[in-house]
Amino acid sequence: MVDQLPPRLLTPALRPAPRLPRWPLVVLGVGALVGAVAQRVPFAGTTVLTAVAVGIDLIACVPLAAWVEERLFGQLVGRAWLQRVLLSLLVPLLSIVLFAAIGLVGPVAQAIGGPALVGALVGGSWWLGSAATGSAIVVVLDVLISALTRDFRTRILLIVLALVGFVSALVVLGFNFGRAVMLAALAGKLGQLQLQLDGEPFVIDRTTFSADEIGQLTVLVVLAAAVLLALPAIVSACGKLADAVMERLHPLALGFKAVADGELTVQVEEAGSDDFVALNRAFNQMVGALALGRRLEHAFGAYLGRQVMGRIKAQHGEAAIPASLREASVFFGDIRGFTSMSEKLAPAAVLGVLNRYFERVVAIIDAHEGYLNKFVGDAVVVVFNGPIDQPDHAPRAVRCAIAIQQEVARLNQAGQFPEIGELQVGIGIATGPLVAGNLGSSRQMEYTVIGDTVNLAARLTGKAPGGAVLVNQANVAALPAAQFRQQLEPIAVKGKQIPVTPYQVWPASSALQPES
């Protein structure tokens, strides 16, 4: 029986958090050490060494700040839209507070790592604040645009257009503001600025630059400021757009991996844009159909047998198994005195005895890879070398029959059948040619075996005493030399003119004689 476990719901919140990068911590420590050495051991290259330390720590602080920002915004996944907006706006404010706090910890950082560590703190808070601002803009735009359209493609398109418009507006405002500031400065508020160029004085005042030159200079300044201030925001905004796609693709990827691993109790949350809702719903329907197919397979397997189900699978679902004439071994296992037992016991007690017996017998047959062809009242019919090929079918059938007799003896000794005291089973095995294949109609059929070999197995079973296993001569010829066998007196078998010589392979004594 297939366990029907409660479904495991896969949501975007299951996406693993980014791991803390290790190498920036090492680089940050190296930069702080270099900065501290440059600060405490003055020499001719101190300034250069300090600049190198600052550069090293600035490089290290960027991935660390990006990791912090990604972890913070990872907490927004799966939250309500109002929480996402408020928390996304709170992160840039926290970065401003962090930047202000550098003024308090600056002297301590200066004492520990010198200017390099202070520069790392400044650079990290700058990157965090700028990146958080870019992420907040994307979150706000996503919430607003999601309220307008449920189509994923349209949503991403509108977000990108809104970002382009937003950045363009900032560039225009920055250019106008920078040009106004520069014109005001050159109009006299800065006065004159004298520089020495090649030993000659160079004076900058309101007449130094033309209007075109002021415009060009403004563009350069604005672009430099935009790159410096907005680069983290642009990188973060692009990352959040990618996350908007992966937010719903990641649970789906987890679902496909779970199905590939054989887990059919997973469900993907049906949320997000209409496209992903439809995609996730289709995935859930697919998993449901696969789970139903597996339950049906187990249910039919309980009736058809593992070998037949395996043969049908090998034929890619084709249920028709062609009839064939093959050499095989068949045995019947019949409970002695079952008719009288069923007359003395209540029906529930009879079924209780049979079910306890069959529970162990079926497990043994399955362990020996026999095909349990059918139950005939209290008897079982087992086939070896059909429907799957088993070259050792004769000794395999004998081993299975002996294992059943040993198990019945153990159950009797343990008192498992108090209703009748002890259970006695007779088993007869016949090896020989038989016809195997589907029998029935196009509406209902079963895989079975027919022929003289099957009839002989039934006759040998009728002659076998309780606890014994009798086989025919063809079976004995295929057994290993070490296998016990005792030739018995020929017996007359219904349907055969010549008496059949049975052999007893269990128990290994002559105490049991065939029934007349």
N, C-alpha and C positions, 0 to 999 in steps of 0.2 A: 504493500500500500504506500502511495506517495504521500509524504507529510505535506499538509497544506499550511505553510507558515504564513504569518502576516506579512504583507508586502513591505519591502524596504523602500521608503520614499527618498529619491535623490533630488536635492535642491542645490541652488547655487551656493548656499552657505557651506556645503561640503567641500568646496574648492580649497585645497591646502594653502595655508598662509605662506608668503614668501620667506625663505630662510635667510637668516642674517648672514651677509657676506663676511667671510673671515679676513680676506686679504686686505680690505681697507683698514681694518683694525691694526694689522701689522704695519702697514704703510704709515698710518697715523702715529703709531708709537715711534717708528723710525724718524719721522719728521720732527716730532716733539723732542726726541733725543738730540737730533742734529741742531735744532734751535736752541736747546738748553746749553749745549757745548759752545755754540757760537756766542751765546750771551755771556758765558762765564769765562771763556778763554779768548780774550781779545788778540787778534793778529791782523795781518794786512788784508786777508780775504774775508774778514768777519761779515761785512755787508753782503757780499756775494753769497756766502754760506747761509746767512739768515734768509736771503731771498729764495734760495733753493729749498730751504726747510719750509718756508711759507707755501711755495708752490707744491711741494710734496703733500703737505697736509690739506691744501685746497683740493687736490686731486682725490685724496682719500675721503674727504667729507661728503663729496657729491653722492657716491653710491650709498653711503650710510644714511644721508638725509632722504634719498629716494626710497630706501627701504622703510624708514620710519613713516614717510608719507603714504606709501602703499599699504602698510599695516593698518594705519589709522583709517584710510578709506575702505579697507577691506571689511571693517566693521559695519559699513553701511549696507552691505549686500543682504537682501531679503527683508530690509526694514520698510516701514510705511513711508510714503513719499514725503510727508511732513518731517519725519525724523531725519530722512536722508538730506533734505534741504537744510534744516537747522544745524545738523552736525557737520555738513560739508562747509557751511559758513563759519562754524566755530573753529575749525582747524587753522585757517589763515590768521584768525585772531590770536590763537595760541602761539603761532609762530612769531607774531609781533611781540607778544609778551616774552617769549624766549629771547628774541633779539634784544629787548630792553634789559633782560636779566643779564646779558653778557656784560653790561656795564658794571654789574655787581661782582660777577665772578672773574671779570677781566684781570684784576690784579693777581688773583690766585693763579689763573691760567698763565699769566705772564711770568710768575715766579716758577711755575712748574716746567712749562715747555717753551717759554719765551714768546716772541711774536708769531711763531709758527702755529702754536696751539690756539692763540687768540684769533689768528686768521682762519683756522679751521672752524672755530665756533661761529665766526661771522659768516663765512662761506656756507656752512651747513644751515644756519638759520635763514640765510638768504634763499638758498635752494628750496628749503622746506616751505617757506612762505610763498615763493613764486609758484612752486609746483602745486601746493594746496589751493592757491587761487585759481590756477588753470583747471584743477579737478572740480572745484566748487562751481565754476562756470559751466562745465560739462554736465554736472549733476543737475543744476538748476534748469539748463536748457533741455535736458533729457526729460525731466519731470513735466515741464511746460509743454514740450512737443508731444510727449506720450499722451497727454490729455487731448491733443488735437487729432492724432492719428494712431491707429493700432497696427499699421503696416510697417514692418521693420525697415524695409528699404527706404521708404519715404521718411521714416524717423531719422535714420542715419544721414540721409541727404539734407534734411532740414537742419540738423545739428551742425553739419559741416558748413553749410551756407551761413548759418548764424555765427559760427566761429570766425569765418572769413570776414563777414561784415563787422563783427566786433573788433577784430584785429585791425581792419582797415580804418575804422573810426578812431581807434586809439592812435594809429600812425598819423592820421590827419590832425587830430588834436595835439599830439606831441609836436608835430612839425610847426603848427601855428604858434603854439606856446613857446617852443624853442626859438623861433624866429623873432617873436615879440621880445623875448628876454634879451636876445643878442642885439637887436636894434636898440633897445633901451640902454643896454650896457655901452654900446658904441656911441650912443648919443651924448655921452658925457658923464654918466654915472660912475664909470670906471676911471675916468680921467685918462692920463697917459701911462703907458706901460713901456719901460725901456728895457731892451734886451741887448746883449753883446753878441754879435755874430761876426766871427773872424776878427775880433778886436775892434770892430766898428759898432757904434751905437745904432740900435734899431728901435724906433718909437712906434707904438701902436696907439692910435686914437680913432676918432670918429671918421677920419678921412682915409684910414688905411685900406678899408675894404669897400668894394662897390656893392650894389644891391645884389647882383648876380653871385658875387663871391660870398656874400652873406647867406644867400639861399643855399648854395652848395655846402657851405660850412654847416648850416643848420641841418641839412639832410644827413651829413656824416655824423653829426652829434646825436641826432635823433635815432638814426639807425644803430649807432653804437650803444646808446642807452636801451633801445628796444631789445637788441640782442642780449645785452647784459641782464636786463630785468625780466624779459619775457621768455628767454630760452627754456628755463625749467618749466614755466607754465605751458609752453607749446609741447614740450616732450611729455609732460604729464597729461595734457588734454588728449594727445594722440593715444597715449597708453590707456586712458579711460574709455576712449572710443573702441579700442580693441577689446577691452574688458567687457564693454556692452555686448559685443558679439559673443565672447567666450563665456559670459555669464550664463547663457542658456545652452551653449554647446558643451560646456564641461560636464554638467550632469548627464547629458546625452552620451558623451564619450564614456563616462563611468558605466552607464547602463549597458552599452554595447560590450564593454569589457566583461561585465558581470555575466551577460548572456553567453559570451564566448567561453567563459569558465564554467558554464552549466548552471548558473543561478537564474532561476526563472521566477523569483519572488521580488523583483525590483520594479518600481514604478518611477517615472520621471514626473516631476511637478509640472502640471499643465498651466503655465503662467507665462507672462511676458507678452511680446507682440503676437498678433494673430498668426503669423507665420510659424512661430515657435510653439504656440499652443496646438496648432494643427499637427506639426511635426512630432511633438511629444505625445499627443494623443494617439497618433498612428503607431509610435513606438510601443506605447502601453498596450494597444490592441494586438500588436504583433507578439509581445511577450505573453499576453493572455492566451493567444491562440497556440503558442508553443507549449505553454504550461498545460493547456487542455489536451494537446496532442500527447504530451508525456504521460498524463494521467490515463488517457485512453490506451496508450501503449502498455502501461503496466496492468490496466484492467484486462485487456485482451490477452496479455502475456500470461495472466493467471489461468486463462482458459485454453489458450493455444499451446503454451509451453515455450520455454526460452529458445529452444532449437528452431521451432517453426518461426518464431518472431525474428530470430537472427537470419533465417533463410529469406524471409520476406524483405528484411532490410537490405540484404545483399542483392536482392532483385529490385531495389529502388521502389519498394512499395507494391510490386506486382505480387498478388496473392496466389496466383496459379502456380503450383509446383508440379512440373510434368511427372507423369507416372513413369516408373522405371523398375526394371527387374534387377535386384541387387542381392548380394550376400549379406545377411544380417543375423543378429541374435535377438531373440524375443524371450521374455519371461513373464509368467503370470505369478502373482503372489496372492494366495487365497487363504482366508482365515478359516480354520477348521471349526466346525460346529456352530457356524454363524446363524444358521436357520433356527436351531433350537435355542440359541442364546437370545435371538430377537423375539422369540415367542415368550420367553420368561421375563424379559425386562421391559420397562416402559420405553416408549419411543425416544424420549429425551435421554435416557440412560444409554440406549443403543448408539445414538448419535454421539454421545460423549465419549464412549469407548472408541468408536471409529475415528473421530476427529483427533483424539490423543495419539492413536496409532498412525494415522495418515500424516500428522504433523511431522513425526520423526522420519517416516518412510520417504516422504516427498523430499525432505532435506538430504537424505542419503542418496536418492536417485539424482538429485541436482548436483551433488558433490562429485558423482561419477559421470556426469554429463550424459545421463540417459534421457531419452525422450519418453515422458509419461504420456502414453497414447490416450489412455482413458481410465476412468473408474467404472468397474462393472459391479455394482453393489458393494460387497466387502473386498473385492479383488482389484488389483492394479495390473495394467498391461504396460510393459516397458520395452522400448525398442532401442537397440544400439546399432549404429551405422545407418541411421535414417532419422531425420532428413539430412544430417551433417555426416561427412565422411569420418569414419573411425576404423582404421585398419586393425586395431586390436580389439574389435568389438566382442569377440568370444571371451577372452580372459577378463575384459572389463565387465561384462555381464555377470560373470561368476563372482568377481570381487564385490560387485554391488549387492548381489543376492546374499552372499555370506555376511556382508555388513548389516543387512536388514535383519537376518536371523540373530546376529550377535546383539543388535540393539533391542530386539524383542525380548531376548533372554534377560538383558539388563533391566528392561522395564518391568518384566515379571518379578525379578528379584527385588526391585525397589517398591513393589506393591502398587504399581500405577494403574492396575485394573481391578480394584476391589469389588466391582460389580460381578465379575466372573471368576476371580481368582487369578487365572493365568490365560494368556492368549497364545494360541498355537497357529503357526503359519506354515503352509506348504508352498514351495516354489519349484517350478519346472522350467528349464531353459532348453530352447531348441535353436540350433544354428543351421542355416541353410538358405536357399534362394526363396525370395518372396517378392511380391509386387507392392511397391510403396508409391503413394501419391495422393492427390486430393480425391475425395469421394463425396458426392452429394450433387447439388444443383448449383446454378449460377447465383441463386439467392443465399444459399447456405451450404457450406461444405466443411469437411475436416480432413486433416492429413492422417492417413491410417495405413495399415499394412494388412494384406490378405495373402492367403496361400497355404500350402500344406505345412510349411514350417510353423506358421502361427497355430494351426490346428494341433500340431504335434506338441508344441509348448503347452497348450491347454490340457492335452491328455496327460502329459508328464506331471503337470501340476496336480491333476486329480489323483495320481498314483503316489505322490510324495507325502510321506508322513509329516505331521506337525514338527517343525524345527529342522526339516531336511531340505536339501537342495539337490534335485535330480537334473541331469543334463543328457543330451543325446550324444551319439558317437561322433558326429561332426564337430560338436563343441569340444569334446575331449581331445580330438586330434589337434585342435588349435591351442590347447593349454600348455603352459611350460611344464617341463619334466618334473619340477619340484612340486607341482600342484597335486594334492591328494586326489585320488579317484579310485572308486571301488566298483567293479563291474557287478551288476545285479543280474538276477535271472530275467531272461527275455519276458516281456509282457505283451499281451494282446492289446492292440490299440484300435479303437473304433475307426473304421474307414481304411484300415490297412490289413492286407491279407497276411503279410509276413510280420511276425512278432518283432518288436523293437527292443533292443538291449539298452536299458538305461544305466547311467553311472551316477553313483552318489559322490558328490564332492564336498558335502557337509552334512552332518558332522564327520570328523575323521575317525569313524569307527563303524563297525557292522551292527551296532546295537539296534539301529532302526532298519526296519524292513519295509519294502513297498506294501502299500495297502492293496488288498485284493479287490 
